[in-house]
Amino acid sequence: MIYSDDIQKVCSLCVFAERRQREEIFCTKHKKIVGEADEACKKYKYDILKREVRRRKQPKTDFSEEDFRL
């Protein structure tokens, strides 16, 4: 879940992280480049806007009259 307490703490979701390249992130707090999957440090602060959310598949809506017959 997005808001749950058991979110994996990784640098890519931190407030202090700035994405430089595809898999390279710059930590503004420590002034160094870290990997995307690196575990967070003590200064980690979760930023919900950096989380990529997958959208659910749209349900089928083009039903015919035959679909509702018994």
N, C-alpha and C positions, 0 to 999 in steps of 0.2 A: 504494500500500500504506500501511497505517497506520504501520508501524514503519520505513519506508524513510528514507534520508538526504536524498532529493530532495523532501521535503515543501515546499510553497510556504509561505513565511514571511509570514503575515498576522496582524494584530493580534487577530483574533477567536479564534485558537488559542493565544494567549499566556497564561501563568500570571497575569500582571498585569492581564488584561482582565476587566471585569465588564460583562455585558450589561444595558443600561438599558432600551432599547426594541428594537423589531424589528431595525432596521438601525443602531442607535447603541450604541457601546461606550465605556465609560469606562476609561481607562488609569490604574491606581492608582500607577504608577511616575512618570508625568509629570503626573498630576493634570489631565488634559484629556480631552475627548471626541474620539474618533477614529471613522472610518468602518469598516464591517465588512470591506471589501476593501482597506483601506490596508496598504501594506507595513510590515513590522515594523522597529523601530529596533535599535540595538546591544544593548539590554537584553532582547531577545526570548528567551523560554524556552518551549519547546513543552510544551503540556499535552494529553496524549492523551485525557483525559476530555471535553474540549470539542469534539472532532471528532465530527461526525454521520456515522454509518455506515449505509449502505443495506443492508438485508437481502436476501439472495438469494431468488429465487422458489422456493417449495416444489416439489419434483418430484412428478410424477403417481404416486400410490400405489394408485389404485383399478383395478387390472388385472383382467381376466377370464381365464378358462381359455383362451379363444380367442386371446388375445394371445401365448400360449406355444406354440401349435401351429405345426408346420412345413408 
